[in-house]
Amino acid sequence: MKLVTDLFTERDGVSWCYVRIASLPILGTMLYKFIVAGTADYQGFALGVAAIFASIAFKNQSERDHVQ
């Protein structure tokens, strides 16, 4: 459970990050289509993964630091 919490929460470790949660089924669908469905579109796959990581990075940069 600690691994899931670390992967899907924001910097404070309590608030769930909706971008990371939403990117999981998208990445799963992309992997399925790339591996099982037999599409060998390496460039499209790489662009999709890069877009997912870019959205996560943008969300991380836009987070406010929680002052306690």
Backbone hydrogen bonds, N-H to C=O, Kabsch-Sander energy under -0.5 kcal/mol:
donor,donor_aa,acceptor,acceptor_aa,energy
5,T,1,M,-2.4
6,D,2,K,-2.6
7,L,3,L,-2.2
8,F,4,V,-2.1
9,T,5,T,-0.8
10,E,15,S,-2.9
13,G,10,E,-1.7
17,C,8,F,-2.5
18,Y,16,W,-0.7
21,I,17,C,-1.9
22,A,18,Y,-2.4
23,S,19,V,-1.6
24,L,20,R,-0.8
24,L,21,I,-0.5
26,I,22,A,-0.9
27,L,23,S,-2.6
28,G,24,L,-2.3
29,T,25,P,-2.3
30,M,26,I,-2.3
31,L,27,L,-2.5
32,Y,28,G,-2.3
33,K,29,T,-2.6
34,F,30,M,-2.2
35,I,31,L,-2.8
36,V,32,Y,-1.8
37,A,32,Y,-1.6
39,T,33,K,-1.3
40,A,38,G,-0.6
42,Y,40,A,-1.4
45,F,41,D,-2.2
46,A,42,Y,-2.5
47,L,43,Q,-2.4
48,G,44,G,-2.2
49,V,45,F,-2.4
50,A,46,A,-2.5
51,A,47,L,-2.1
52,I,48,G,-2.0
53,F,49,V,-2.5
54,A,50,A,-2.3
55,S,51,A,-2.1
56,I,52,I,-2.0
57,A,53,F,-2.5
58,F,54,A,-2.6
59,K,55,S,-2.1
60,N,56,I,-2.3
61,Q,57,A,-2.1
62,S,58,F,-1.5
63,E,59,K,-0.6
63,E,60,N,-0.7
67,V,65,D,-0.7
68,Q,66,H,-0.5
